[in-house]
Amino acid sequence: MNPVNIIIRSSAMTSTVLLVDASTHAAFAPSDILVNSKAARTMLGNISHATLHCWQHGLHHRTRNKIIAPLADFPAPVMISGRRYWRRSDLEKFINGRASAA
């Protein structure tokens, strides 16, 4: 199965990638849809780019000698042409896991 990336633009600033099987032209499940960083930040409660980066990579604040570890359960992105996309299902699992822990 060779999936083909089809970009569906919902606006000038956001895009969603839908994976389609090239041989059958059948779309994968909606939970396998990939979302870009702006859509991911919106799903996560309108967090900032810096917060998303901190959750993914952690942070070392040099002036305060403070280290913030990355979130262990934060899903890894899929890289396509140098851009980060997350599976919608992975983000939903992350959100539901944090909601049940609270």
N, C-alpha and C positions, 0 to 999 in steps of 0.2 A: 504494500500500500504506500503510495507516494502522495502525501498530502500537499496541496497547493495553498499558499497563503493568499487569501482574498481580503483586501482591506475595505471595510465598509465605513465610510465617513459619516458620522452623525452631525458634526459641525466642523468648523475650521480648526478648532483647538483639540478635539478628541477624536480618537479612532478606535475601532474594535476590529480585531483580526478573527476571522472565521476560518477554521481549517476545513477544507473540502477534499475528499478523496478524488484524485485525478481520473481514476478509471471508471468510477461509478457516478461521480458528481454528487455523491451523497454527503450532506453536512454531518459533522460530528454532533454529539449531544450539546445542548445549550450550555451545560456546565463546563464544557471544554473550551468555551470561547475565551480568547485572550483579550485582556484589557490593558491599555497603556498606563503610564504612571499617573496621569491626571485623573483618569477614571478610577484607578486604584485608590488614589488619595481621597476621592469623593466617597467611594464605598467605605473607606476606613474612618469616615466622620469629618471630612474636609480638613485633613491634616496637612501640614506644610510639606514642601519638598525636603526641608532639612530634617523634619521628624521622620519621614519615610526613609531617608538616607541613614539616620541614626538607628532606626529599627532594623534595617538591613545590615549595616556595617559596624555599628557601634560608634563610639565617639571618644576622643581623648581631648580634654580641655586643657591646654598647656598652661594657661595662666593660673588655673586653680588646682593643677595636678590631679585632675579627676578623670577617672576612666568609667565610661558607661558601656557595658557589654551589649552586643546586639541581642535582639529577642531570639531565643532559641527556637521557638516554634513559628517564626515568621517565614512564609513560603519564599523559596528562591525564584527569581524571575527567569523567564525564557528570553534569551537574547536573539533578536532577529535584526540583521543589518545594523548592529550596534545600538539598537534600542531595546529597552526593557519592557517586557509584557508579562503579566501574571495571569495564570489560569483563574477564571472566575470562581471555580469550585474550590481552589486552594484558599482564596481570600475569604470565601464564605465559611470554610472550616475554621480558619483563623479567627474570624469575627465571632462565630458561635462558641469556640473554645474560650475566648476571653470573656464572653458574656456569661457562660456557665461558671467560670472561675470567680467571677465577681459576686 
